[in-house]
Amino acid sequence: MMKPVTLGIRWAELFGEHKADMSDKLRRERWETWKQLSRDSGYPESIEWWGTPEEHCLNCEHCDGDWCLFQSLPCTANPITTFSNNDIGLACMGAGFRNKQMQFELK
């Protein structure tokens, strides 16, 4: 059973332990719900902290705002270090990086 989204929810509860635990769409919906709860509760700094991708991500074709399409996670949520230690990181650990500029040049 999936735990309801709350401000204090653990990362693994919010997104599932593994990518296959829920659809990409549901993961993103739960992320947007968490951000809205943060806004409504007066914690916009949490959204800024977790919702501001590193420059590396911003240049990646998988980056959609603050979301990594490659991992179906916020760009700043590393599935290992963030889930276990609550440390900010890269969703793909850099392994999924594909330069947007290269895609434009190839087309």
N, CA, C and O atoms as CSV, one atom per row, in Angstrom:
chain,resi,resn,atom,element,x,y,z
A,1,MET,N,N,0.832,-1.179,0.000
A,1,MET,CA,C,0.000,0.000,0.000
A,1,MET,C,C,0.885,1.254,0.000
A,1,MET,O,O,1.891,1.313,0.707
A,2,MET,N,N,0.506,2.231,-0.784
A,2,MET,CA,C,1.281,3.447,-0.924
A,2,MET,C,C,0.930,4.438,0.183
A,2,MET,O,O,-0.241,4.693,0.462
A,3,LYS,N,N,1.972,4.990,0.807
A,3,LYS,CA,C,1.782,5.959,1.877
A,3,LYS,C,C,1.347,7.297,1.278
A,3,LYS,O,O,1.895,7.713,0.257
A,4,PRO,N,N,0.372,7.984,1.890
A,4,PRO,CA,C,-0.042,9.298,1.391
A,4,PRO,C,C,1.113,10.297,1.463
A,4,PRO,O,O,1.980,10.191,2.330
A,5,VAL,N,N,1.118,11.261,0.552
A,5,VAL,CA,C,2.165,12.279,0.513
A,5,VAL,C,C,1.971,13.254,1.674
A,5,VAL,O,O,0.900,13.838,1.845
A,6,THR,N,N,3.021,13.414,2.458
A,6,THR,CA,C,3.060,14.387,3.552
A,6,THR,C,C,4.395,15.118,3.470
A,6,THR,O,O,5.292,14.694,2.742
A,7,LEU,N,N,4.530,16.209,4.210
A,7,LEU,CA,C,5.800,16.941,4.210
A,7,LEU,C,C,6.945,16.096,4.742
A,7,LEU,O,O,8.069,16.214,4.254
A,8,GLY,N,N,6.690,15.257,5.718
A,8,GLY,CA,C,7.753,14.468,6.341
A,8,GLY,C,C,7.964,13.091,5.734
A,8,GLY,O,O,8.677,12.271,6.312
A,9,ILE,N,N,7.370,12.823,4.596
A,9,ILE,CA,C,7.486,11.508,3.974
A,9,ILE,C,C,8.942,11.215,3.592
A,9,ILE,O,O,9.665,12.109,3.152
A,10,ARG,N,N,9.355,9.988,3.758
A,10,ARG,CA,C,10.696,9.566,3.333
A,10,ARG,C,C,10.721,9.449,1.814
A,10,ARG,O,O,9.695,9.196,1.183
A,11,TRP,N,N,11.907,9.638,1.234
A,11,TRP,CA,C,12.060,9.587,-0.225
A,11,TRP,C,C,11.549,8.263,-0.790
A,11,TRP,O,O,10.805,8.252,-1.771
A,12,ALA,N,N,11.940,7.159,-0.182
A,12,ALA,CA,C,11.532,5.847,-0.686
A,12,ALA,C,C,10.023,5.659,-0.592
A,12,ALA,O,O,9.440,4.937,-1.400
A,13,GLU,N,N,9.384,6.298,0.383
A,13,GLU,CA,C,7.929,6.223,0.495
A,13,GLU,C,C,7.257,7.111,-0.560
A,13,GLU,O,O,6.195,6.777,-1.084
A,14,LEU,N,N,7.888,8.234,-0.857
A,14,LEU,CA,C,7.334,9.156,-1.846
A,14,LEU,C,C,7.420,8.591,-3.256
A,14,LEU,O,O,6.468,8.695,-4.030
A,15,PHE,N,N,8.569,7.989,-3.594
A,15,PHE,CA,C,8.812,7.543,-4.970
A,15,PHE,C,C,8.903,6.033,-5.147
A,15,PHE,O,O,8.978,5.549,-6.277
A,16,GLY,N,N,8.899,5.294,-4.066
A,16,GLY,CA,C,9.101,3.851,-4.138
A,16,GLY,C,C,10.581,3.534,-4.008
A,16,GLY,O,O,11.432,4.341,-4.381
A,17,GLU,N,N,10.879,2.372,-3.485
A,17,GLU,CA,C,12.277,1.948,-3.335
A,17,GLU,C,C,12.950,1.792,-4.695
A,17,GLU,O,O,14.138,2.076,-4.847
A,18,HIS,N,N,12.177,1.339,-5.679
A,18,HIS,CA,C,12.709,1.070,-7.021
A,18,HIS,C,C,11.825,1.759,-8.058
A,18,HIS,O,O,10.638,1.989,-7.828
A,19,LYS,N,N,12.409,2.073,-9.175
A,19,LYS,CA,C,11.681,2.767,-10.241
A,19,LYS,C,C,10.422,1.997,-10.654
A,19,LYS,O,O,9.410,2.606,-11.002
A,20,ALA,N,N,10.480,0.695,-10.616
A,20,ALA,CA,C,9.353,-0.136,-11.040
A,20,ALA,C,C,8.206,-0.162,-10.021
A,20,ALA,O,O,7.149,-0.728,-10.300
A,21,ASP,N,N,8.404,0.442,-8.851
A,21,ASP,CA,C,7.374,0.418,-7.810
A,21,ASP,C,C,6.124,1.217,-8.177
A,21,ASP,O,O,5.040,0.941,-7.665
A,22,MET,N,N,6.270,2.207,-9.062
A,22,MET,CA,C,5.116,2.996,-9.516
A,22,MET,C,C,5.439,3.597,-10.870
A,22,MET,O,O,6.600,3.666,-11.272
A,23,SER,N,N,4.420,4.022,-11.557
A,23,SER,CA,C,4.622,4.596,-12.888
A,23,SER,C,C,5.369,5.929,-12.788
A,23,SER,O,O,5.346,6.598,-11.755
A,24,ASP,N,N,6.025,6.292,-13.881
A,24,ASP,CA,C,6.729,7.576,-13.942
A,24,ASP,C,C,5.758,8.725,-13.701
A,24,ASP,O,O,6.088,9.693,-13.015
A,25,LYS,N,N,4.571,8.614,-14.262
A,25,LYS,CA,C,3.557,9.658,-14.105
A,25,LYS,C,C,3.160,9.820,-12.639
A,25,LYS,O,O,3.051,10.942,-12.145
A,26,LEU,N,N,2.947,8.713,-11.950
A,26,LEU,CA,C,2.560,8.769,-10.541
A,26,LEU,C,C,3.683,9.350,-9.690
A,26,LEU,O,O,3.425,10.132,-8.775
A,27,ARG,N,N,4.925,8.977,-9.984
A,27,ARG,CA,C,6.061,9.543,-9.255
A,27,ARG,C,C,6.070,11.063,-9.391
A,27,ARG,O,O,6.244,11.784,-8.408
A,28,ARG,N,N,5.882,11.533,-10.604
A,28,ARG,CA,C,5.909,12.979,-10.836
A,28,ARG,C,C,4.724,13.662,-10.149
A,28,ARG,O,O,4.879,14.750,-9.593
A,29,GLU,N,N,3.563,13.046,-10.179
A,29,GLU,CA,C,2.387,13.603,-9.501
A,29,GLU,C,C,2.629,13.712,-7.989
A,29,GLU,O,O,2.249,14.702,-7.363
A,30,ARG,N,N,3.257,12.695,-7.419
A,30,ARG,CA,C,3.546,12.716,-5.984
A,30,ARG,C,C,4.572,13.804,-5.654
A,30,ARG,O,O,4.481,14.439,-4.604
A,31,TRP,N,N,5.533,14.019,-6.533
A,31,TRP,CA,C,6.509,15.093,-6.364
A,31,TRP,C,C,5.812,16.455,-6.391
A,31,TRP,O,O,6.081,17.309,-5.546
A,32,GLU,N,N,4.932,16.651,-7.343
A,32,GLU,CA,C,4.203,17.919,-7.447
A,32,GLU,C,C,3.299,18.125,-6.230
A,32,GLU,O,O,3.136,19.254,-5.767
A,33,THR,N,N,2.714,17.051,-5.711
A,33,THR,CA,C,1.893,17.134,-4.496
A,33,THR,C,C,2.748,17.558,-3.316
A,33,THR,O,O,2.338,18.409,-2.526
A,34,TRP,N,N,3.945,16.967,-3.186
A,34,TRP,CA,C,4.840,17.335,-2.089
A,34,TRP,C,C,5.237,18.811,-2.183
A,34,TRP,O,O,5.281,19.509,-1.170
A,35,LYS,N,N,5.525,19.282,-3.394
A,35,LYS,CA,C,5.893,20.691,-3.567
A,35,LYS,C,C,4.724,21.606,-3.196
A,35,LYS,O,O,4.925,22.651,-2.578
A,36,GLN,N,N,3.514,21.219,-3.569
A,36,GLN,CA,C,2.345,22.034,-3.226
A,36,GLN,C,C,2.128,22.064,-1.714
A,36,GLN,O,O,1.807,23.115,-1.159
A,37,LEU,N,N,2.297,20.936,-1.049
A,37,LEU,CA,C,2.192,20.886,0.409
A,37,LEU,C,C,3.239,21.801,1.052
A,37,LEU,O,O,2.950,22.489,2.031
A,38,SER,N,N,4.440,21.805,0.504
A,38,SER,CA,C,5.500,22.674,1.019
A,38,SER,C,C,5.125,24.138,0.860
A,38,SER,O,O,5.311,24.937,1.778
A,39,ARG,N,N,4.595,24.490,-0.309
A,39,ARG,CA,C,4.148,25.873,-0.553
A,39,ARG,C,C,3.045,26.258,0.425
A,39,ARG,O,O,3.112,27.302,1.073
A,40,ASP,N,N,2.040,25.410,0.521
A,40,ASP,CA,C,0.875,25.684,1.362
A,40,ASP,C,C,1.239,25.775,2.846
A,40,ASP,O,O,0.571,26.472,3.609
A,41,SER,N,N,2.292,25.075,3.251
A,41,SER,CA,C,2.692,25.055,4.655
A,41,SER,C,C,3.737,26.121,4.992
A,41,SER,O,O,4.186,26.219,6.134
A,42,GLY,N,N,4.116,26.913,3.997
A,42,GLY,CA,C,5.075,27.989,4.250
A,42,GLY,C,C,6.526,27.555,4.243
A,42,GLY,O,O,7.355,28.158,4.924
A,43,TYR,N,N,6.850,26.516,3.482
A,43,TYR,CA,C,8.230,26.034,3.387
A,43,TYR,C,C,8.753,26.099,1.948
A,43,TYR,O,O,9.194,25.082,1.411
A,44,PRO,N,N,8.712,27.268,1.320
A,44,PRO,CA,C,9.185,27.360,-0.067
A,44,PRO,C,C,10.682,27.074,-0.199
A,44,PRO,O,O,11.152,26.699,-1.273
A,45,GLU,N,N,11.435,27.253,0.900
A,45,GLU,CA,C,12.876,26.973,0.840
A,45,GLU,C,C,13.146,25.490,0.596
A,45,GLU,O,O,14.167,25.138,0.005
A,46,SER,N,N,12.251,24.624,1.041
A,46,SER,CA,C,12.401,23.192,0.776
A,46,SER,C,C,12.289,22.904,-0.713
A,46,SER,O,O,13.035,22.096,-1.266
A,47,ILE,N,N,11.347,23.579,-1.346
A,47,ILE,CA,C,11.173,23.400,-2.792
A,47,ILE,C,C,12.386,23.943,-3.528
A,47,ILE,O,O,12.872,23.333,-4.480
A,48,GLU,N,N,12.876,25.106,-3.077
A,48,GLU,CA,C,14.053,25.690,-3.728
A,48,GLU,C,C,15.261,24.767,-3.578
A,48,GLU,O,O,16.012,24.562,-4.531
A,49,TRP,N,N,15.447,24.210,-2.379
A,49,TRP,CA,C,16.579,23.316,-2.113
A,49,TRP,C,C,16.503,22.049,-2.969
A,49,TRP,O,O,17.465,21.696,-3.652
A,50,TRP,N,N,15.369,21.378,-2.927
A,50,TRP,CA,C,15.230,20.105,-3.642
A,50,TRP,C,C,14.817,20.280,-5.102
A,50,TRP,O,O,14.932,19.340,-5.890
A,51,GLY,N,N,14.339,21.463,-5.473
A,51,GLY,CA,C,13.838,21.670,-6.820
A,51,GLY,C,C,14.735,22.495,-7.723
A,51,GLY,O,O,14.317,22.891,-8.811
A,52,THR,N,N,15.975,22.763,-7.286
A,52,THR,CA,C,16.899,23.528,-8.108
A,52,THR,C,C,18.003,22.600,-8.614
A,52,THR,O,O,18.931,22.272,-7.876
A,53,PRO,N,N,17.896,22.182,-9.873
A,53,PRO,CA,C,18.894,21.258,-10.417
A,53,PRO,C,C,20.281,21.894,-10.533
A,53,PRO,O,O,20.413,23.107,-10.695
A,54,GLU,N,N,21.298,21.058,-10.447
A,54,GLU,CA,C,22.668,21.483,-10.697
A,54,GLU,C,C,22.774,21.910,-12.158
A,54,GLU,O,O,21.979,21.486,-12.997
A,55,GLU,N,N,23.748,22.741,-12.449
A,55,GLU,CA,C,23.950,23.200,-13.821
A,55,GLU,C,C,24.134,22.015,-14.767
A,55,GLU,O,O,23.682,22.044,-15.912
A,56,HIS,N,N,24.803,20.973,-14.273
A,56,HIS,CA,C,25.013,19.755,-15.058
A,56,HIS,C,C,23.669,19.220,-15.582
A,56,HIS,O,O,23.557,18.839,-16.747
A,57,CYS,N,N,22.663,19.197,-14.713
A,57,CYS,CA,C,21.337,18.707,-15.104
A,57,CYS,C,C,20.669,19.636,-16.116
A,57,CYS,O,O,20.037,19.177,-17.068
A,58,LEU,N,N,20.810,20.927,-15.907
A,58,LEU,CA,C,20.144,21.886,-16.782
A,58,LEU,C,C,20.597,21.759,-18.233
A,58,LEU,O,O,19.861,22.127,-19.148
A,59,ASN,N,N,21.804,21.242,-18.446
A,59,ASN,CA,C,22.322,21.049,-19.799
A,59,ASN,C,C,22.034,19.652,-20.345
A,59,ASN,O,O,22.530,19.285,-21.411
A,60,CYS,N,N,21.242,18.880,-19.623
A,60,CYS,CA,C,20.956,17.495,-20.017
A,60,CYS,C,C,19.592,17.403,-20.704
A,60,CYS,O,O,18.634,18.062,-20.300
A,61,GLU,N,N,19.524,16.588,-21.734
A,61,GLU,CA,C,18.259,16.414,-22.457
A,61,GLU,C,C,17.175,15.771,-21.603
A,61,GLU,O,O,15.994,15.877,-21.934
A,62,HIS,N,N,17.547,15.110,-20.517
A,62,HIS,CA,C,16.565,14.457,-19.645
A,62,HIS,C,C,15.952,15.395,-18.619
A,62,HIS,O,O,15.001,15.023,-17.931
A,63,CYS,N,N,16.482,16.603,-18.507
A,63,CYS,CA,C,16.001,17.564,-17.518
A,63,CYS,C,C,14.739,18.251,-18.017
A,63,CYS,O,O,14.729,18.874,-19.079
A,64,ASP,N,N,13.673,18.124,-17.230
A,64,ASP,CA,C,12.400,18.781,-17.521
A,64,ASP,C,C,12.047,19.637,-16.305
A,64,ASP,O,O,11.320,19.205,-15.411
A,65,GLY,N,N,12.574,20.851,-16.294
A,65,GLY,CA,C,12.397,21.715,-15.125
A,65,GLY,C,C,13.232,21.215,-13.972
A,65,GLY,O,O,14.459,21.296,-14.017
A,66,ASP,N,N,12.589,20.695,-12.933
A,66,ASP,CA,C,13.316,20.141,-11.787
A,66,ASP,C,C,13.241,18.613,-11.765
A,66,ASP,O,O,13.540,17.986,-10.749
A,67,TRP,N,N,12.843,18.025,-12.884
A,67,TRP,CA,C,12.579,16.585,-12.962
A,67,TRP,C,C,13.521,15.908,-13.943
A,67,TRP,O,O,13.750,16.410,-15.043
A,68,CYS,N,N,14.070,14.758,-13.538
A,68,CYS,CA,C,14.930,13.951,-14.404
A,68,CYS,C,C,14.074,12.875,-15.066
A,68,CYS,O,O,13.610,11.944,-14.407
A,69,LEU,N,N,13.873,13.012,-16.371
A,69,LEU,CA,C,13.063,12.042,-17.109
A,69,LEU,C,C,13.752,10.678,-17.189
A,69,LEU,O,O,13.079,9.654,-17.306
A,70,PHE,N,N,15.069,10.657,-17.128
A,70,PHE,CA,C,15.846,9.411,-17.200
A,70,PHE,C,C,15.580,8.527,-15.984
A,70,PHE,O,O,15.403,7.317,-16.118
A,71,GLN,N,N,15.551,9.137,-14.792
A,71,GLN,CA,C,15.367,8.385,-13.553
A,71,GLN,C,C,13.958,8.484,-12.985
A,71,GLN,O,O,13.610,7.744,-12.064
A,72,SER,N,N,13.145,9.387,-13.521
A,72,SER,CA,C,11.811,9.648,-12.965
A,72,SER,C,C,11.912,10.026,-11.491
A,72,SER,O,O,11.226,9.475,-10.630
A,73,LEU,N,N,12.794,10.991,-11.239
A,73,LEU,CA,C,13.004,11.530,-9.899
A,73,LEU,C,C,13.296,13.019,-10.024
A,73,LEU,O,O,13.637,13.491,-11.108
A,74,PRO,N,N,13.168,13.767,-8.929
A,74,PRO,CA,C,13.659,15.142,-8.981
A,74,PRO,C,C,15.143,15.114,-9.346
A,74,PRO,O,O,15.859,14.201,-8.934
A,75,CYS,N,N,15.603,16.079,-10.096
A,75,CYS,CA,C,17.008,16.107,-10.528
A,75,CYS,C,C,17.976,15.996,-9.358
A,75,CYS,O,O,19.074,15.461,-9.512
A,76,THR,N,N,17.583,16.492,-8.198
A,76,THR,CA,C,18.469,16.536,-7.031
A,76,THR,C,C,18.388,15.295,-6.148
A,76,THR,O,O,19.121,15.196,-5.164
A,77,ALA,N,N,17.518,14.352,-6.476
A,77,ALA,CA,C,17.326,13.166,-5.633
A,77,ALA,C,C,18.068,11.964,-6.202
A,77,ALA,O,O,17.614,11.331,-7.156
A,78,ASN,N,N,19.203,11.663,-5.609
A,78,ASN,CA,C,19.983,10.495,-6.000
A,78,ASN,C,C,19.345,9.261,-5.354
A,78,ASN,O,O,19.120,9.247,-4.144
A,79,PRO,N,N,19.051,8.226,-6.149
A,79,PRO,CA,C,18.341,7.070,-5.593
A,79,PRO,C,C,19.133,6.302,-4.531
A,79,PRO,O,O,18.564,5.459,-3.838
A,80,ILE,N,N,20.421,6.573,-4.393
A,80,ILE,CA,C,21.207,5.897,-3.365
A,80,ILE,C,C,21.454,6.843,-2.192
A,80,ILE,O,O,20.984,6.592,-1.083
A,81,THR,N,N,22.186,7.926,-2.430
A,81,THR,CA,C,22.577,8.806,-1.319
A,81,THR,C,C,21.416,9.607,-0.748
A,81,THR,O,O,21.352,9.820,0.463
A,82,THR,N,N,20.506,10.051,-1.592
A,82,THR,CA,C,19.364,10.815,-1.077
A,82,THR,C,C,18.421,9.898,-0.312
A,82,THR,O,O,17.957,10.245,0.775
A,83,PHE,N,N,18.140,8.741,-0.872
A,83,PHE,CA,C,17.201,7.823,-0.222
A,83,PHE,C,C,17.741,7.319,1.115
A,83,PHE,O,O,16.970,7.124,2.054
A,84,SER,N,N,19.048,7.107,1.214
A,84,SER,CA,C,19.602,6.557,2.460
A,84,SER,C,C,20.053,7.625,3.451
A,84,SER,O,O,19.913,7.436,4.659
A,85,ASN,N,N,20.596,8.753,2.960
A,85,ASN,CA,C,21.172,9.758,3.858
A,85,ASN,C,C,20.526,11.129,3.771
A,85,ASN,O,O,20.928,12.043,4.490
A,86,ASN,N,N,19.530,11.293,2.903
A,86,ASN,CA,C,18.863,12.575,2.686
A,86,ASN,C,C,19.828,13.652,2.172
A,86,ASN,O,O,19.647,14.840,2.435
A,87,ASP,N,N,20.856,13.212,1.434
A,87,ASP,CA,C,21.821,14.128,0.831
A,87,ASP,C,C,21.363,14.509,-0.566
A,87,ASP,O,O,20.832,13.681,-1.306
A,88,ILE,N,N,21.573,15.768,-0.918
A,88,ILE,CA,C,21.253,16.214,-2.261
A,88,ILE,C,C,22.262,15.582,-3.227
A,88,ILE,O,O,23.424,15.391,-2.868
A,89,GLY,N,N,21.836,15.265,-4.419
A,89,GLY,CA,C,22.726,14.649,-5.400
A,89,GLY,C,C,22.169,14.776,-6.794
A,89,GLY,O,O,21.317,15.627,-7.051
A,90,LEU,N,N,22.631,13.955,-7.681
A,90,LEU,CA,C,22.133,13.906,-9.060
A,90,LEU,C,C,21.304,12.640,-9.227
A,90,LEU,O,O,21.751,11.553,-8.860
A,91,ALA,N,N,20.111,12.770,-9.772
A,91,ALA,CA,C,19.224,11.619,-9.933
A,91,ALA,C,C,19.896,10.485,-10.701
A,91,ALA,O,O,19.758,9.318,-10.335
A,92,CYS,N,N,20.615,10.823,-11.754
A,92,CYS,CA,C,21.239,9.781,-12.585
A,92,CYS,C,C,22.689,9.528,-12.207
A,92,CYS,O,O,23.370,8.727,-12.847
A,93,MET,N,N,23.165,10.207,-11.169
A,93,MET,CA,C,24.556,10.101,-10.727
A,93,MET,C,C,25.517,10.505,-11.840
A,93,MET,O,O,26.699,10.164,-11.797
A,94,GLY,N,N,25.015,11.225,-12.831
A,94,GLY,CA,C,25.831,11.655,-13.966
A,94,GLY,C,C,25.888,10.637,-15.088
A,94,GLY,O,O,26.321,10.954,-16.196
A,95,ALA,N,N,25.456,9.420,-14.809
A,95,ALA,CA,C,25.557,8.342,-15.796
A,95,ALA,C,C,24.574,8.503,-16.951
A,95,ALA,O,O,24.820,8.000,-18.048
A,96,GLY,N,N,23.471,9.195,-16.716
A,96,GLY,CA,C,22.466,9.349,-17.769
A,96,GLY,C,C,22.580,10.655,-18.532
A,96,GLY,O,O,21.736,10.960,-19.375
A,97,PHE,N,N,23.622,11.432,-18.241
A,97,PHE,CA,C,23.763,12.752,-18.858
A,97,PHE,C,C,23.890,12.654,-20.370
A,97,PHE,O,O,24.710,11.907,-20.903
A,98,ARG,N,N,23.043,13.441,-21.051
A,98,ARG,CA,C,23.121,13.592,-22.511
A,98,ARG,C,C,22.961,15.072,-22.798
A,98,ARG,O,O,21.913,15.660,-22.531
A,99,ASN,N,N,23.987,15.656,-23.330
A,99,ASN,CA,C,24.039,17.088,-23.554
A,99,ASN,C,C,22.967,17.543,-24.530
A,99,ASN,O,O,22.878,17.034,-25.648
A,100,LYS,N,N,22.142,18.516,-24.098
A,100,LYS,CA,C,21.092,19.072,-24.967
A,100,LYS,C,C,21.685,19.676,-26.230
A,100,LYS,O,O,21.139,19.514,-27.322
A,101,GLN,N,N,22.791,20.366,-26.076
A,101,GLN,CA,C,23.407,21.033,-27.216
A,101,GLN,C,C,23.808,20.026,-28.285
A,101,GLN,O,O,23.659,20.300,-29.476
A,102,MET,N,N,24.310,18.876,-27.880
A,102,MET,CA,C,24.681,17.842,-28.842
A,102,MET,C,C,23.467,17.377,-29.635
A,102,MET,O,O,23.571,17.107,-30.831
A,103,GLN,N,N,22.318,17.284,-28.973
A,103,GLN,CA,C,21.100,16.857,-29.662
A,103,GLN,C,C,20.692,17.865,-30.715
A,103,GLN,O,O,20.253,17.480,-31.798
A,104,PHE,N,N,20.829,19.164,-30.416
A,104,PHE,CA,C,20.487,20.200,-31.376
A,104,PHE,C,C,21.416,20.150,-32.577
A,104,PHE,O,O,20.979,20.339,-33.712
A,105,GLU,N,N,22.699,19.896,-32.331
A,105,GLU,CA,C,23.698,19.875,-33.402
A,105,GLU,C,C,23.511,18.666,-34.305
A,105,GLU,O,O,23.825,18.733,-35.493
A,106,LEU,N,N,23.006,17.563,-33.766
A,106,LEU,CA,C,22.840,16.340,-34.563
A,106,LEU,C,C,21.587,16.368,-35.426
A,106,LEU,O,O,21.473,15.602,-36.383
A,107,LYS,N,N,20.652,17.241,-35.094
A,107,LYS,CA,C,19.376,17.251,-35.819
A,107,LYS,C,C,19.441,18.127,-37.042
A,107,LYS,O,O,18.455,18.249,-37.767
